Amino acid sequence: MKAVTTGLMTIALLAATAACDGSPTTASAFVSESDGIAMAASSNFTFNRTPTYDYAARTPQSASGGAGGIDFGGSLTTPNPCYDVSATRSARQTDVTVTVTADYNGNTCTQVITHQNYTGRVSGLAAGSYNFTVVHVTDGVAQTAWSGAVTVE
């Protein structure tokens, strides 16, 4: 039984290691599945963020289509820097949604409004028009940050 448990733990560790791209926690790449036909077998998702305290340095919400994917950027505002920010993407046929989530990490921080600037790319998309949406979730409250049609070449 110990050999089976050790084997399963090794497989889980290898899978987790394969999913990690070695980037720092503020920049990561994910490969996830899709239940839609729009995503190619080699589709992937990248997300990078950089916090700033400067209101004028916020990244404007944007999205644009390009060769095989959608590039996006924006800024999610948190009450302080004690938030872990991550993103996921989902796709169903021609609807692609990126959800940017800020979760309080429980640390004690200086109480200063923080703008979590981010950029990312959903790639591996077939050519065509997509309904692209970015949703921000902070402390469990969701808000649409960007929504519109994007053409992928």
C-alpha positions as CSV (number, residue, x, y, z in Angstrom):
1,M,0.0,0.0,0.0
2,K,2.9,2.4,0.8
3,A,4.3,1.8,-2.7
4,V,0.9,2.7,-4.3
5,T,0.6,5.9,-2.1
6,T,4.2,6.9,-2.9
7,G,3.6,6.3,-6.6
8,L,0.4,8.4,-6.6
9,M,2.1,11.2,-4.7
10,T,4.9,11.1,-7.3
11,I,2.5,11.3,-10.2
12,A,0.7,14.3,-8.5
13,L,4.0,16.0,-7.9
14,L,5.1,15.5,-11.5
15,A,1.7,16.8,-12.8
16,A,2.0,19.9,-10.5
17,T,5.6,20.5,-11.6
18,A,4.6,20.2,-15.3
19,A,1.8,22.7,-14.8
20,C,4.2,25.2,-13.2
21,D,6.3,27.3,-15.6
22,G,8.8,28.3,-13.0
23,S,7.8,32.0,-13.1
24,P,7.4,34.0,-9.9
25,T,4.0,34.1,-8.4
26,T,3.2,37.4,-10.1
27,A,3.6,35.8,-13.5
28,S,2.3,32.5,-14.6
29,A,1.1,30.4,-17.5
30,F,-1.7,27.9,-17.4
31,V,-3.0,25.3,-19.7
32,S,-6.6,24.5,-19.1
33,E,-9.3,22.5,-20.8
34,S,-12.2,24.0,-22.7
35,D,-15.6,22.6,-23.4
36,G,-16.0,24.7,-26.5
37,I,-14.9,24.1,-30.1
38,A,-13.1,27.4,-30.4
39,M,-10.0,26.3,-28.4
40,A,-7.3,24.4,-30.3
41,A,-5.7,21.4,-28.7
42,S,-2.5,23.4,-27.9
43,S,-4.4,26.4,-26.4
44,N,-3.0,28.1,-23.4
45,F,-3.3,31.1,-21.2
46,T,-0.8,33.6,-19.8
47,F,-1.2,36.2,-17.1
48,N,1.2,38.7,-15.6
49,R,0.6,41.3,-13.0
50,T,2.5,44.2,-11.5
51,P,1.1,46.2,-8.5
52,T,1.4,50.0,-8.3
53,Y,0.2,52.6,-5.9
54,D,0.1,55.3,-8.5
55,Y,-3.4,56.0,-9.7
56,A,-2.1,57.5,-13.0
57,A,-0.1,54.4,-13.7
58,R,-3.1,52.1,-13.9
59,T,-3.3,50.0,-17.1
60,P,-6.5,50.8,-19.1
61,Q,-8.9,47.9,-19.7
62,S,-8.3,46.7,-23.2
63,A,-8.5,43.6,-25.5
64,S,-7.5,43.0,-29.0
65,G,-7.4,40.0,-31.4
66,G,-4.3,38.9,-33.2
67,A,-2.9,35.8,-34.8
68,G,-4.4,32.8,-32.9
69,G,-5.3,34.7,-29.8
70,I,-6.6,37.6,-27.7
71,D,-4.3,40.0,-25.9
72,F,-5.8,41.8,-22.9
73,G,-4.8,44.2,-20.2
74,G,-6.2,46.1,-17.3
75,S,-6.1,47.0,-13.7
76,L,-7.9,45.6,-10.7
77,T,-8.0,47.9,-7.6
78,T,-7.5,46.4,-4.1
79,P,-7.9,48.1,-0.7
80,N,-4.2,47.3,0.1
81,P,-1.3,45.2,-1.2
82,C,-2.3,42.1,0.9
83,Y,-4.1,40.5,-2.0
84,D,-3.1,37.5,-4.1
85,V,-4.1,38.1,-7.7
86,S,-4.7,35.3,-10.1
87,A,-6.6,34.7,-13.3
88,T,-8.5,31.9,-15.1
89,R,-10.0,31.6,-18.4
90,S,-13.0,29.7,-19.8
91,A,-14.2,29.2,-23.3
92,R,-17.4,27.9,-24.8
93,Q,-17.6,28.0,-28.5
94,T,-17.2,31.8,-29.3
95,D,-17.5,33.1,-25.7
96,V,-14.2,33.6,-23.9
97,T,-14.1,34.9,-20.4
98,V,-11.1,35.8,-18.3
99,T,-11.7,36.1,-14.5
100,V,-9.2,38.1,-12.5
101,T,-9.5,37.3,-8.8
102,A,-8.0,39.2,-5.8
103,D,-8.1,37.2,-2.6
104,Y,-7.0,38.7,0.7
105,N,-4.0,36.7,2.0
106,G,-4.4,37.5,5.7
107,N,-1.1,39.4,6.0
108,T,-0.8,42.8,7.7
109,C,-0.1,45.5,5.2
110,T,0.0,49.3,4.9
111,Q,-3.5,50.4,4.1
112,V,-2.9,51.9,0.7
113,I,-5.0,51.4,-2.3
114,T,-3.2,49.2,-4.8
115,H,-3.7,48.9,-8.5
116,Q,-3.0,45.4,-9.7
117,N,-2.0,46.1,-13.3
118,Y,-2.1,43.0,-15.5
119,T,-1.6,41.8,-19.1
120,G,-2.3,38.4,-20.6
121,R,-3.1,36.3,-23.6
122,V,-5.5,33.6,-24.5
123,S,-3.9,31.7,-27.4
124,G,-4.7,28.7,-29.5
125,L,-7.9,30.2,-30.7
126,A,-9.3,29.5,-34.2
127,A,-9.7,32.4,-36.5
128,G,-13.1,34.1,-36.1
129,S,-15.0,36.6,-34.0
130,Y,-15.3,36.0,-30.2
131,N,-17.3,37.6,-27.4
132,F,-14.6,38.4,-24.9
133,T,-15.2,39.3,-21.3
134,V,-13.0,40.2,-18.4
135,V,-14.5,39.8,-14.9
136,H,-12.9,41.2,-11.7
137,V,-13.6,39.4,-8.5
138,T,-12.5,41.0,-5.2
139,D,-13.5,39.6,-1.9
140,G,-16.1,37.5,-3.6
141,V,-17.7,40.4,-5.4
142,A,-17.7,40.1,-9.2
143,Q,-17.9,43.0,-11.7
144,T,-17.5,43.0,-15.5
145,A,-14.4,45.1,-16.3
146,W,-14.5,44.7,-20.1
147,S,-16.7,43.1,-22.6
148,G,-16.8,43.2,-26.4
149,A,-16.3,41.5,-29.7
150,V,-12.8,40.6,-30.7
151,T,-11.6,39.2,-34.0
152,V,-8.9,36.5,-34.0
153,E,-6.9,36.1,-37.2
